[in-house]
Amino acid sequence: MSRTVTGLRRLVFRAPNVLFRRGLGGVVPTRFLYLEHIGRRSGRLRNTVLEVVAHDAETGTFHVAAGFGADSDWYRNVSRTPEMTIQVRRSRIPARAVPLDPEESGEAMVAYARRYPRAARRIMSIVGADTDGTDESYREIGRRRIPFVRFDPR
């Protein structure tokens, strides 16, 4: 399900993108990464800012969720061309996108909701996903509506 974010929410969502584009990624919290990827139809460089839902410092991998579903442009783009660059603060990292399967996405959604319960509830209301707050409810949302992607450094 793809939804358009408008008004004040759009400004808040876009603020980190503006900071990264202006070379100010160092002031953006590590909870966000800047994704530079190739458009699936245009072949042109595209970019977006995504929330990091998990980071493994040992392997250098980052996990993100396609909050608006598998129809999100960035998700469709990295599914087509998985080689891209991510930036966290000032560090630019060549990476490869690996979509998680539905079961892994379900477990990742549960882990996120446990770690950030208020943020998880807020995001569910923004994307229009109904949850009763239980692990199973979040697991089903991850399995069926919100795919996750792992970015592996190259």
C-alpha positions, 0 to 999 in steps of 0.5 A: 500500500503506497500512501502520500505523505503531505503537509507538516509530516512531509516536511519532517520526513524530508528534513534529513534528506535535505541535510544529507544533500547539503553535506550535513549528514553528520548532524543526522542521527545514526537512526537514519541512513541516506540511500543512493540507488538507481531508478528501475525505469529511468536508470538515474541516480535516486535518493531517499532517507530511511530509518534504520531499524537495526544495525549490526556493528560487527558485520556492518549490516543495516536493516530498514523497513519499507513502511509503505510496502513493497510498492515503495519506489526505493524498495522496487528500485533496490529489488531491481538493482541491489547495488547501491551506496548508503550514508550514515552520518558522514560515512559513505558505504557501498552496499548490496540490498537483500530483501528479507523473506516474509518470516524474517520481516515478521520477526524484524517487525516484532523486534522493532516494536519491542525496541521502539514501542511508541514509534512502532504504534505511530508508524502503524497509524501513519501507514494505515496498519491496524495492530493490537500491540501484540507480537503476533499482530506486529509479526503479521504486519511484517509478514504481509505488509511491511517488507524489510531489507538488509543492506550488506556492506560490499 
